[in-house]
């Protein structure tokens, strides 16, 4: 699986500290009908010096993964909230 760096967001936290999140597209292969494979896309969010969350194989559509990453970065979603946002997005 490959990772494609998309960007970072830095925000002040409720704890008074600054939090920096890095966003990535995960690029893998998904088997289809036991004979074919296609490129699949997922997401990863990493907090600098903190936790990381990744969800692979969400879609095969580049427009959908772009829209999801736009949603994540615009709302500065961290690793702790990634699963909930993706569940709602699906």
MODELLER restraints for C-alpha pairs under 7 A, 6 or more apart:
rsr = mdl.restraints
at = mdl.atoms
rsr.add(forms.Gaussian(group=physical.xy_distance, feature=features.Distance(at['CA:1:A'], at['CA:26:A']), mean=6.73, stdev=0.5))
rsr.add(forms.Gaussian(group=physical.xy_distance, feature=features.Distance(at['CA:1:A'], at['CA:27:A']), mean=5.67, stdev=0.5))
rsr.add(forms.Gaussian(group=physical.xy_distance, feature=features.Distance(at['CA:1:A'], at['CA:28:A']), mean=4.73, stdev=0.5))
rsr.add(forms.Gaussian(group=physical.xy_distance, feature=features.Distance(at['CA:2:A'], at['CA:26:A']), mean=5.82, stdev=0.5))
rsr.add(forms.Gaussian(group=physical.xy_distance, feature=features.Distance(at['CA:2:A'], at['CA:27:A']), mean=5.07, stdev=0.5))
rsr.add(forms.Gaussian(group=physical.xy_distance, feature=features.Distance(at['CA:2:A'], at['CA:28:A']), mean=6.52, stdev=0.5))
rsr.add(forms.Gaussian(group=physical.xy_distance, feature=features.Distance(at['CA:3:A'], at['CA:24:A']), mean=6.11, stdev=0.5))
rsr.add(forms.Gaussian(group=physical.xy_distance, feature=features.Distance(at['CA:3:A'], at['CA:25:A']), mean=5.69, stdev=0.5))
rsr.add(forms.Gaussian(group=physical.xy_distance, feature=features.Distance(at['CA:3:A'], at['CA:26:A']), mean=4.72, stdev=0.5))
rsr.add(forms.Gaussian(group=physical.xy_distance, feature=features.Distance(at['CA:3:A'], at['CA:27:A']), mean=6.12, stdev=0.5))
rsr.add(forms.Gaussian(group=physical.xy_distance, feature=features.Distance(at['CA:4:A'], at['CA:24:A']), mean=5.33, stdev=0.5))
rsr.add(forms.Gaussian(group=physical.xy_distance, feature=features.Distance(at['CA:4:A'], at['CA:25:A']), mean=5.05, stdev=0.5))
rsr.add(forms.Gaussian(group=physical.xy_distance, feature=features.Distance(at['CA:4:A'], at['CA:26:A']), mean=6.46, stdev=0.5))
rsr.add(forms.Gaussian(group=physical.xy_distance, feature=features.Distance(at['CA:5:A'], at['CA:23:A']), mean=6.24, stdev=0.5))
rsr.add(forms.Gaussian(group=physical.xy_distance, feature=features.Distance(at['CA:5:A'], at['CA:24:A']), mean=4.50, stdev=0.5))
rsr.add(forms.Gaussian(group=physical.xy_distance, feature=features.Distance(at['CA:5:A'], at['CA:25:A']), mean=6.58, stdev=0.5))
rsr.add(forms.Gaussian(group=physical.xy_distance, feature=features.Distance(at['CA:6:A'], at['CA:23:A']), mean=5.44, stdev=0.5))
rsr.add(forms.Gaussian(group=physical.xy_distance, feature=features.Distance(at['CA:6:A'], at['CA:24:A']), mean=5.19, stdev=0.5))
rsr.add(forms.Gaussian(group=physical.xy_distance, feature=features.Distance(at['CA:6:A'], at['CA:25:A']), mean=6.90, stdev=0.5))
rsr.add(forms.Gaussian(group=physical.xy_distance, feature=features.Distance(at['CA:7:A'], at['CA:22:A']), mean=5.88, stdev=0.5))
rsr.add(forms.Gaussian(group=physical.xy_distance, feature=features.Distance(at['CA:7:A'], at['CA:23:A']), mean=5.47, stdev=0.5))
rsr.add(forms.Gaussian(group=physical.xy_distance, feature=features.Distance(at['CA:8:A'], at['CA:20:A']), mean=6.81, stdev=0.5))
rsr.add(forms.Gaussian(group=physical.xy_distance, feature=features.Distance(at['CA:8:A'], at['CA:21:A']), mean=5.45, stdev=0.5))
rsr.add(forms.Gaussian(group=physical.xy_distance, feature=features.Distance(at['CA:8:A'], at['CA:22:A']), mean=4.43, stdev=0.5))
rsr.add(forms.Gaussian(group=physical.xy_distance, feature=features.Distance(at['CA:8:A'], at['CA:23:A']), mean=6.14, stdev=0.5))
rsr.add(forms.Gaussian(group=physical.xy_distance, feature=features.Distance(at['CA:9:A'], at['CA:20:A']), mean=5.71, stdev=0.5))
rsr.add(forms.Gaussian(group=physical.xy_distance, feature=features.Distance(at['CA:9:A'], at['CA:21:A']), mean=5.32, stdev=0.5))
rsr.add(forms.Gaussian(group=physical.xy_distance, feature=features.Distance(at['CA:9:A'], at['CA:22:A']), mean=6.72, stdev=0.5))
rsr.add(forms.Gaussian(group=physical.xy_distance, feature=features.Distance(at['CA:9:A'], at['CA:73:A']), mean=6.78, stdev=0.5))
rsr.add(forms.Gaussian(group=physical.xy_distance, feature=features.Distance(at['CA:9:A'], at['CA:76:A']), mean=6.38, stdev=0.5))
rsr.add(forms.Gaussian(group=physical.xy_distance, feature=features.Distance(at['CA:10:A'], at['CA:18:A']), mean=6.79, stdev=0.5))
rsr.add(forms.Gaussian(group=physical.xy_distance, feature=features.Distance(at['CA:10:A'], at['CA:19:A']), mean=5.59, stdev=0.5))
rsr.add(forms.Gaussian(group=physical.xy_distance, feature=features.Distance(at['CA:10:A'], at['CA:20:A']), mean=4.30, stdev=0.5))
rsr.add(forms.Gaussian(group=physical.xy_distance, feature=features.Distance(at['CA:10:A'], at['CA:21:A']), mean=6.36, stdev=0.5))
rsr.add(forms.Gaussian(group=physical.xy_distance, feature=features.Distance(at['CA:11:A'], at['CA:18:A']), mean=5.68, stdev=0.5))
rsr.add(forms.Gaussian(group=physical.xy_distance, feature=features.Distance(at['CA:11:A'], at['CA:19:A']), mean=5.40, stdev=0.5))
rsr.add(forms.Gaussian(group=physical.xy_distance, feature=features.Distance(at['CA:11:A'], at['CA:20:A']), mean=6.55, stdev=0.5))
rsr.add(forms.Gaussian(group=physical.xy_distance, feature=features.Distance(at['CA:12:A'], at['CA:18:A']), mean=4.36, stdev=0.5))
rsr.add(forms.Gaussian(group=physical.xy_distance, feature=features.Distance(at['CA:12:A'], at['CA:19:A']), mean=6.04, stdev=0.5))
rsr.add(forms.Gaussian(group=physical.xy_distance, feature=features.Distance(at['CA:13:A'], at['CA:19:A']), mean=6.29, stdev=0.5))
rsr.add(forms.Gaussian(group=physical.xy_distance, feature=features.Distance(at['CA:20:A'], at['CA:47:A']), mean=5.71, stdev=0.5))
rsr.add(forms.Gaussian(group=physical.xy_distance, feature=features.Distance(at['CA:20:A'], at['CA:48:A']), mean=5.72, stdev=0.5))
rsr.add(forms.Gaussian(group=physical.xy_distance, feature=features.Distance(at['CA:21:A'], at['CA:45:A']), mean=6.59, stdev=0.5))
rsr.add(forms.Gaussian(group=physical.xy_distance, feature=features.Distance(at['CA:21:A'], at['CA:46:A']), mean=5.57, stdev=0.5))
rsr.add(forms.Gaussian(group=physical.xy_distance, feature=features.Distance(at['CA:21:A'], at['CA:47:A']), mean=4.49, stdev=0.5))
rsr.add(forms.Gaussian(group=physical.xy_distance, feature=features.Distance(at['CA:21:A'], at['CA:48:A']), mean=6.32, stdev=0.5))
rsr.add(forms.Gaussian(group=physical.xy_distance, feature=features.Distance(at['CA:21:A'], at['CA:78:A']), mean=6.47, stdev=0.5))
rsr.add(forms.Gaussian(group=physical.xy_distance, feature=features.Distance(at['CA:22:A'], at['CA:45:A']), mean=5.66, stdev=0.5))
rsr.add(forms.Gaussian(group=physical.xy_distance, feature=features.Distance(at['CA:22:A'], at['CA:46:A']), mean=5.14, stdev=0.5))
rsr.add(forms.Gaussian(group=physical.xy_distance, feature=features.Distance(at['CA:22:A'], at['CA:47:A']), mean=6.31, stdev=0.5))
rsr.add(forms.Gaussian(group=physical.xy_distance, feature=features.Distance(at['CA:23:A'], at['CA:44:A']), mean=5.92, stdev=0.5))
rsr.add(forms.Gaussian(group=physical.xy_distance, feature=features.Distance(at['CA:23:A'], at['CA:45:A']), mean=4.85, stdev=0.5))
rsr.add(forms.Gaussian(group=physical.xy_distance, feature=features.Distance(at['CA:23:A'], at['CA:46:A']), mean=6.71, stdev=0.5))
rsr.add(forms.Gaussian(group=physical.xy_distance, feature=features.Distance(at['CA:24:A'], at['CA:43:A']), mean=5.74, stdev=0.5))
rsr.add(forms.Gaussian(group=physical.xy_distance, feature=features.Distance(at['CA:24:A'], at['CA:44:A']), mean=5.05, stdev=0.5))
rsr.add(forms.Gaussian(group=physical.xy_distance, feature=features.Distance(at['CA:24:A'], at['CA:45:A']), mean=6.47, stdev=0.5))
rsr.add(forms.Gaussian(group=physical.xy_distance, feature=features.Distance(at['CA:25:A'], at['CA:41:A']), mean=6.56, stdev=0.5))
rsr.add(forms.Gaussian(group=physical.xy_distance, feature=features.Distance(at['CA:25:A'], at['CA:42:A']), mean=5.76, stdev=0.5))
rsr.add(forms.Gaussian(group=physical.xy_distance, feature=features.Distance(at['CA:25:A'], at['CA:43:A']), mean=4.75, stdev=0.5))
rsr.add(forms.Gaussian(group=physical.xy_distance, feature=features.Distance(at['CA:25:A'], at['CA:44:A']), mean=6.40, stdev=0.5))
rsr.add(forms.Gaussian(group=physical.xy_distance, feature=features.Distance(at['CA:26:A'], at['CA:41:A']), mean=5.43, stdev=0.5))
rsr.add(forms.Gaussian(group=physical.xy_distance, feature=features.Distance(at['CA:26:A'], at['CA:42:A']), mean=4.68, stdev=0.5))
rsr.add(forms.Gaussian(group=physical.xy_distance, feature=features.Distance(at['CA:26:A'], at['CA:43:A']), mean=5.34, stdev=0.5))
rsr.add(forms.Gaussian(group=physical.xy_distance, feature=features.Distance(at['CA:26:A'], at['CA:44:A']), mean=6.73, stdev=0.5))
rsr.add(forms.Gaussian(group=physical.xy_distance, feature=features.Distance(at['CA:26:A'], at['CA:56:A']), mean=6.24, stdev=0.5))
rsr.add(forms.Gaussian(group=physical.xy_distance, feature=features.Distance(at['CA:27:A'], at['CA:39:A']), mean=6.80, stdev=0.5))
rsr.add(forms.Gaussian(group=physical.xy_distance, feature=features.Distance(at['CA:27:A'], at['CA:40:A']), mean=5.82, stdev=0.5))
rsr.add(forms.Gaussian(group=physical.xy_distance, feature=features.Distance(at['CA:27:A'], at['CA:41:A']), mean=4.88, stdev=0.5))
rsr.add(forms.Gaussian(group=physical.xy_distance, feature=features.Distance(at['CA:27:A'], at['CA:42:A']), mean=6.59, stdev=0.5))
rsr.add(forms.Gaussian(group=physical.xy_distance, feature=features.Distance(at['CA:28:A'], at['CA:39:A']), mean=5.74, stdev=0.5))
rsr.add(forms.Gaussian(group=physical.xy_distance, feature=features.Distance(at['CA:28:A'], at['CA:40:A']), mean=5.16, stdev=0.5))
rsr.add(forms.Gaussian(group=physical.xy_distance, feature=features.Distance(at['CA:28:A'], at['CA:41:A']), mean=6.38, stdev=0.5))
rsr.add(forms.Gaussian(group=physical.xy_distance, feature=features.Distance(at['CA:29:A'], at['CA:37:A']), mean=6.12, stdev=0.5))
rsr.add(forms.Gaussian(group=physical.xy_distance, feature=features.Distance(at['CA:29:A'], at['CA:38:A']), mean=5.50, stdev=0.5))
rsr.add(forms.Gaussian(group=physical.xy_distance, feature=features.Distance(at['CA:29:A'], at['CA:39:A']), mean=4.59, stdev=0.5))
rsr.add(forms.Gaussian(group=physical.xy_distance, feature=features.Distance(at['CA:29:A'], at['CA:40:A']), mean=5.30, stdev=0.5))
rsr.add(forms.Gaussian(group=physical.xy_distance, feature=features.Distance(at['CA:30:A'], at['CA:37:A']), mean=5.41, stdev=0.5))
rsr.add(forms.Gaussian(group=physical.xy_distance, feature=features.Distance(at['CA:30:A'], at['CA:38:A']), mean=5.45, stdev=0.5))
rsr.add(forms.Gaussian(group=physical.xy_distance, feature=features.Distance(at['CA:30:A'], at['CA:39:A']), mean=6.22, stdev=0.5))
rsr.add(forms.Gaussian(group=physical.xy_distance, feature=features.Distance(at['CA:30:A'], at['CA:40:A']), mean=5.81, stdev=0.5))
rsr.add(forms.Gaussian(group=physical.xy_distance, feature=features.Distance(at['CA:31:A'], at['CA:37:A']), mean=4.33, stdev=0.5))
rsr.add(forms.Gaussian(group=physical.xy_distance, feature=features.Distance(at['CA:31:A'], at['CA:38:A']), mean=6.58, stdev=0.5))
rsr.add(forms.Gaussian(group=physical.xy_distance, feature=features.Distance(at['CA:39:A'], at['CA:60:A']), mean=6.12, stdev=0.5))
rsr.add(forms.Gaussian(group=physical.xy_distance, feature=features.Distance(at['CA:40:A'], at['CA:57:A']), mean=5.26, stdev=0.5))
rsr.add(forms.Gaussian(group=physical.xy_distance, feature=features.Distance(at['CA:40:A'], at['CA:59:A']), mean=5.72, stdev=0.5))
rsr.add(forms.Gaussian(group=physical.xy_distance, feature=features.Distance(at['CA:40:A'], at['CA:60:A']), mean=4.53, stdev=0.5))
rsr.add(forms.Gaussian(group=physical.xy_distance, feature=features.Distance(at['CA:41:A'], at['CA:56:A']), mean=6.37, stdev=0.5))
rsr.add(forms.Gaussian(group=physical.xy_distance, feature=features.Distance(at['CA:41:A'], at['CA:57:A']), mean=5.16, stdev=0.5))
rsr.add(forms.Gaussian(group=physical.xy_distance, feature=features.Distance(at['CA:41:A'], at['CA:58:A']), mean=5.79, stdev=0.5))
rsr.add(forms.Gaussian(group=physical.xy_distance, feature=features.Distance(at['CA:41:A'], at['CA:59:A']), mean=5.41, stdev=0.5))
rsr.add(forms.Gaussian(group=physical.xy_distance, feature=features.Distance(at['CA:41:A'], at['CA:60:A']), mean=5.92, stdev=0.5))
rsr.add(forms.Gaussian(group=physical.xy_distance, feature=features.Distance(at['CA:41:A'], at['CA:65:A']), mean=6.65, stdev=0.5))
rsr.add(forms.Gaussian(group=physical.xy_distance, feature=features.Distance(at['CA:42:A'], at['CA:55:A']), mean=5.51, stdev=0.5))
rsr.add(forms.Gaussian(group=physical.xy_distance, feature=features.Distance(at['CA:42:A'], at['CA:56:A']), mean=4.02, stdev=0.5))
rsr.add(forms.Gaussian(group=physical.xy_distance, feature=features.Distance(at['CA:42:A'], at['CA:57:A']), mean=4.97, stdev=0.5))
rsr.add(forms.Gaussian(group=physical.xy_distance, feature=features.Distance(at['CA:42:A'], at['CA:58:A']), mean=5.04, stdev=0.5))
rsr.add(forms.Gaussian(group=physical.xy_distance, feature=features.Distance(at['CA:42:A'], at['CA:59:A']), mean=6.91, stdev=0.5))
rsr.add(forms.Gaussian(group=physical.xy_distance, feature=features.Distance(at['CA:43:A'], at['CA:54:A']), mean=5.72, stdev=0.5))
rsr.add(forms.Gaussian(group=physical.xy_distance, feature=features.Distance(at['CA:43:A'], at['CA:55:A']), mean=5.45, stdev=0.5))
rsr.add(forms.Gaussian(group=physical.xy_distance, feature=features.Distance(at['CA:43:A'], at['CA:56:A']), mean=6.23, stdev=0.5))
rsr.add(forms.Gaussian(group=physical.xy_distance, feature=features.Distance(at['CA:44:A'], at['CA:53:A']), mean=5.68, stdev=0.5))
rsr.add(forms.Gaussian(group=physical.xy_distance, feature=features.Distance(at['CA:44:A'], at['CA:54:A']), mean=4.08, stdev=0.5))
rsr.add(forms.Gaussian(group=physical.xy_distance, feature=features.Distance(at['CA:44:A'], at['CA:55:A']), mean=6.36, stdev=0.5))
rsr.add(forms.Gaussian(group=physical.xy_distance, feature=features.Distance(at['CA:45:A'], at['CA:52:A']), mean=5.76, stdev=0.5))
rsr.add(forms.Gaussian(group=physical.xy_distance, feature=features.Distance(at['CA:45:A'], at['CA:53:A']), mean=5.44, stdev=0.5))
rsr.add(forms.Gaussian(group=physical.xy_distance, feature=features.Distance(at['CA:45:A'], at['CA:54:A']), mean=6.39, stdev=0.5))
rsr.add(forms.Gaussian(group=physical.xy_distance, feature=features.Distance(at['CA:45:A'], at['CA:78:A']), mean=6.39, stdev=0.5))
rsr.add(forms.Gaussian(group=physical.xy_distance, feature=features.Distance(at['CA:45:A'], at['CA:79:A']), mean=5.42, stdev=0.5))
rsr.add(forms.Gaussian(group=physical.xy_distance, feature=features.Distance(at['CA:46:A'], at['CA:52:A']), mean=4.26, stdev=0.5))
rsr.add(forms.Gaussian(group=physical.xy_distance, feature=features.Distance(at['CA:46:A'], at['CA:53:A']), mean=6.47, stdev=0.5))
rsr.add(forms.Gaussian(group=physical.xy_distance, feature=features.Distance(at['CA:46:A'], at['CA:79:A']), mean=6.25, stdev=0.5))
rsr.add(forms.Gaussian(group=physical.xy_distance, feature=features.Distance(at['CA:47:A'], at['CA:78:A']), mean=6.97, stdev=0.5))
rsr.add(forms.Gaussian(group=physical.xy_distance, feature=features.Distance(at['CA:47:A'], at['CA:79:A']), mean=7.00, stdev=0.5))
rsr.add(forms.Gaussian(group=physical.xy_distance, feature=features.Distance(at['CA:51:A'], at['CA:79:A']), mean=6.52, stdev=0.5))
rsr.add(forms.Gaussian(group=physical.xy_distance, feature=features.Distance(at['CA:52:A'], at['CA:79:A']), mean=5.56, stdev=0.5))
rsr.add(forms.Gaussian(group=physical.xy_distance, feature=features.Distance(at['CA:53:A'], at['CA:79:A']), mean=4.87, stdev=0.5))
rsr.add(forms.Gaussian(group=physical.xy_distance, feature=features.Distance(at['CA:53:A'], at['CA:82:A']), mean=6.96, stdev=0.5))
rsr.add(forms.Gaussian(group=physical.xy_distance, feature=features.Distance(at['CA:59:A'], at['CA:65:A']), mean=6.87, stdev=0.5))
